[in-house]
Amino acid sequence: MVTLFQALNLILNVVWFIMIAHIIMSWLINFQVLNLRQPLVAQIWYGLNNLLEPIYGRIRRFLPATPGLDLAPLVAFIVVIILQRALINNADFFFGY
């Protein structure tokens, strides 16, 4: 069970870091610090979008339409943090204390 706890924790941490990278990169693109015409930047950006779009797409179905503001990354970020906290708070289940 410890391995399951560690695997779930690792997956949530990886998703968290990918989301942070995506959020920061979107800011840098919007403020024109990064340019999508650069092949490496475009490849990273589209790769992150392809990874996160299945998560964001499901969340967008339930959120109201807000023109010019995408709240799906914020909601997904909060859900990942809540899942991490729930996993840590229920560690006794995995460790058998």
Order of alpha helices (4+ residues) and beta strands (2+ residues): alpha-alpha-alpha-alpha
